[in-house]
Amino acid sequence: MRRRFLIGALLIGVAASAFGQEDGASSAYINPFERSLSLEVGTGVAPAHMRIIYMSPSYERRREFAQYGQDADMDNAFYPAVDMSIVWRTSEKWEHAFTAGVSWCHHQVLQYEEFGTDPQGRPRYDLTSGTPAGWADSSPFASITWQARYLYNPKARVQMYSGIGLGIVTDLKTGALPLPAITLFGARYTTPHFYFFAEVPLSDIALLAHGGLGWKF
């Protein structure tokens, strides 16, 4: 009887030890809260200010094109946007992201044909005869943004979150413009250090689509 009792206790101890090891292995992906810093690098669809608030390229830039019988072809234009964030995790469900971003317009240039001169002796251009003449970039717009993010399921491997904050945009020549920074929905796949994310923002960082990679220190 005593031998059976000892054997049973031994089996229970081995099972408990195995369970503890398995639980510890899974906790590498389902971490308890700890204060941390992360670095994120992202890209996305052009922020709203590039196409709605500002004219990019600017009127001044297009006047320069006009002097040489050229113009920007906005039908084929696109707006690269890149950013880098430092993320500070302050509690189990809250973190703060500080983001520096830059965006610009990359567009094709149209060249018009000359057809004589005006009374001042300057060449005239046929605005119906534009042909592609290479690509050009507008002046960049820079942004600095703060967001508070709320994590809905901070212990899961795939974490869901939303965010709200404020950004400031400038073309580095004129004044700065404050804009709201909202992340309607975000998701990220996490490992102990490396993760990647995708989100739906309405902000000076990107518009409706933004994603990238992160590293937790």
C-alpha angles and dihedrals in degrees: 000000000000091000091052090050092052092048091050092049090049092052092049090050092051091049092049091049092050091049091050091052092049091049091049091052093053092047088069085078099031100053126186114239118286131162109256147160124230135186119217131189117193148167134192151150114319115281117255093249091064094064107018110034102028131037107234117217089036127238089252091056092049091050088055089053091049092059088066097040093260138123140181115262101222093179089076097034124121133185119228115204127186131173145174126211138193110209122200116196106209103169141002094278104020134071135163123226122201110193134189114194141174131196136174143169120262109194143162120252121228121210118206125207122250120240108177134303138289124239090275091056095252119137120261121221131211104233091197094062103065117153128183113269104176136286134293139184129229123227110284126253118217127204138190116198139182122197134177110213126203116207114211096194108017096171096055125098089232104047125197123206147161130206145197132189147116135279136192122213129195136171088214090244108062131027131307126260124210116221134178116254114210130171106197094189136351137179132190135185109222139201124175090283114353124064141158127213143195126192146169108236136178100196150100088275098061142329121244097326129057134146145153149132133298139194124203115210 
